[in-house]
């Protein structure tokens, strides 16, 4: 993985991403209403990289980048909101395996559909799968869904990288989307761009909202 991320630090021509996600405001995640609760964190399954970003082509590179993004998101969640009991992808996969076919793997539930910025409810069959998985994951009500990640060159000469991550918080009982953001950041490396993007989830000096995310 280090070798791949080192390659991503190289400059690339500045061109638009092939499937750029529509911009939405970066909105911090209010966590006071989630304090002490289990919140499932689904794995990322969709990655769109500009073809001129080196080291992103092929199934192996894609799998490495997805695992890296999941790990980075977990680090940020655990550090930025320790009051929440985050149920991470590895735990969800173990739960699905124990369920013996009652629920699909969290890597194959179709959560990338949530990248659509105007989607207000979780559609079926994802909604049904999510409700079952959350019930098995310690009775969690909410799921944090990293829906899609983009990587593209940034800067006047494409010497930097821009990373965008579409993230949704969904209510597993009602199917409602209760929070959504597009976290965007750029840096000299993929790791720097990712950390800059995820810093918008918990900006320095921000306090958890006293209100729950959904009644």
Secondary structure as UniProt FT lines:
FT   HELIX           2..8
FT   TURN            18..19
FT   HELIX           32..34
FT   TURN            35..36
FT   STRAND          38..42
FT   STRAND          47..49
FT   TURN            51..52
FT   TURN            54..55
FT   HELIX           59..80
FT   TURN            82..83
FT   STRAND          85..87
FT   HELIX           89..98
FT   TURN            99..101
FT   HELIX           106..108
FT   HELIX           111..115
FT   TURN            117..118
FT   TURN            124..125
FT   HELIX           126..136
FT   TURN            137..139
FT   STRAND          142..154
FT   TURN            156..157
FT   STRAND          160..171
FT   TURN            172..174
FT   STRAND          176..187
FT   HELIX           190..198
FT   TURN            199..201
FT   TURN            204..205
//
